[in-house]
Amino acid sequence: MEKTFHIVLHEPRIPSNTGNIIRLSANLGCPLHLIEPLGFELEEKKLRRAGLDYHDLASVNLHTDFFAFQKKYENRRVFAVTTRGKTRYDKVTYQPGDILLFGSETSGLPDLVRGAIADE
């Protein structure tokens, strides 16, 4: 049984932000999933700098698109972290294995992705 949640970045664009999330993921022991396309290369200097020395301690998984990710992790609760949500993050009773989904820094989550998780 899982003891933690999953962090998912949908089409991240800013390497230093992703590097910071890699560091957070490593410290929390949460798997990090990156949904392509990315706005940078994984070996980019800014990404490595922001992640400090945590890259080897983090579990980072790449997925070709959201639906490939969703298929692999079906039957999990997905929480879209967005300004358009109806439920505040602190009003949810989280469970191990839950997925926290963050949209791109520049455009958020596409309607298609939000629609795919609306019933979850």
TAHU-V397222 format. One record per residue. N is the residue number from 1. RES is the residue in three letters. PSI is psi in degrees with one decimal (* if undefined). OMEGA is omega in radians with two decimals (none if undefined). Layout:
# TAHU-V397222
N;RES;PSI;OMEGA
N;RES;PSI;OMEGA
This chain:
# TAHU-V397222
1;MET;137.0;3.13
2;GLU;149.9;3.14
3;LYS;2.8;-3.05
4;THR;-177.6;3.10
5;PHE;173.3;3.13
6;HIS;139.4;3.06
7;ILE;129.3;-3.12
8;VAL;127.7;3.06
9;LEU;116.8;-3.13
10;HIS;113.6;3.11
11;GLU;56.7;3.12
12;PRO;147.0;-3.06
13;ARG;-26.7;-3.01
14;ILE;112.9;-3.04
15;PRO;-38.3;-3.12
16;SER;-34.5;3.07
17;ASN;-45.0;3.13
18;THR;-39.1;3.08
19;GLY;-41.1;3.10
20;ASN;-38.8;3.13
21;ILE;-32.8;3.04
22;ILE;-44.3;3.12
23;ARG;-45.5;3.10
24;LEU;-46.5;-3.14
25;SER;-44.3;3.13
26;ALA;-42.8;-3.12
27;ASN;-32.7;3.14
28;LEU;-15.5;-3.08
29;GLY;24.6;-3.13
30;CYS;133.5;3.02
31;PRO;141.1;3.09
32;LEU;132.8;3.12
33;HIS;130.6;3.11
34;LEU;121.7;3.14
35;ILE;124.0;-3.13
36;GLU;159.1;0.05
37;PRO;146.9;3.08
38;LEU;154.7;3.12
39;GLY;17.1;-3.06
40;PHE;170.9;3.04
41;GLU;146.1;-3.12
42;LEU;-20.8;3.11
43;GLU;7.1;-3.11
44;GLU;140.0;-3.06
45;LYS;-42.2;-3.13
46;LYS;-36.3;3.11
47;LEU;-47.3;-3.13
48;ARG;-41.7;-3.12
49;ARG;-46.3;-3.11
50;ALA;-32.0;3.13
51;GLY;-6.4;-3.11
52;LEU;-130.5;-3.10
53;ASP;23.8;-3.05
54;TYR;-6.7;-3.07
55;HIS;-40.1;-3.12
56;ASP;-16.9;-3.13
57;LEU;-12.1;-3.09
58;ALA;148.2;3.03
59;SER;101.5;-3.10
60;VAL;126.0;-3.10
61;ASN;133.8;3.09
62;LEU;141.6;3.11
63;HIS;140.1;-3.06
64;THR;-30.9;3.08
65;ASP;173.1;-3.08
66;PHE;-38.0;-3.06
67;PHE;-30.1;3.02
68;ALA;-42.4;3.08
69;PHE;-48.0;-3.09
70;GLN;-40.2;3.14
71;LYS;-40.6;-3.12
72;LYS;-30.4;-3.07
73;TYR;36.5;3.13
74;GLU;162.4;-3.11
75;ASN;23.9;3.04
76;ARG;151.1;3.06
77;ARG;131.6;-3.14
78;VAL;126.5;3.08
79;PHE;113.9;3.08
80;ALA;122.6;3.10
81;VAL;104.0;-3.01
82;THR;156.3;3.07
83;THR;-11.2;-3.11
84;ARG;3.3;-3.09
85;GLY;158.7;3.14
86;LYS;-19.5;-3.12
87;THR;129.8;3.11
88;ARG;145.3;-3.10
89;TYR;-30.0;-3.10
90;ASP;4.2;3.12
91;LYS;8.0;-3.11
92;VAL;140.3;2.99
93;THR;101.5;-3.08
94;TYR;153.4;3.13
95;GLN;152.7;3.07
96;PRO;137.7;3.14
97;GLY;-9.9;3.09
98;ASP;153.9;-3.10
99;ILE;127.5;3.05
100;LEU;114.3;-3.03
101;LEU;120.5;3.13
102;PHE;137.2;3.11
103;GLY;174.0;3.09
104;SER;144.7;3.13
105;GLU;-27.6;-3.05
106;THR;-25.8;-3.06
107;SER;-0.5;-3.13
108;GLY;-157.0;3.12
109;LEU;134.4;3.09
110;PRO;153.1;3.12
111;ASP;-38.7;-3.12
112;LEU;-40.9;3.13
113;VAL;-45.9;3.11
114;ARG;-41.0;3.10
115;GLY;-33.4;-3.11
116;ALA;-22.1;-3.13
117;ILE;1.6;-3.06
118;ALA;-32.6;-3.10
119;ASP;-4.0;-3.09
120;GLU;*;none
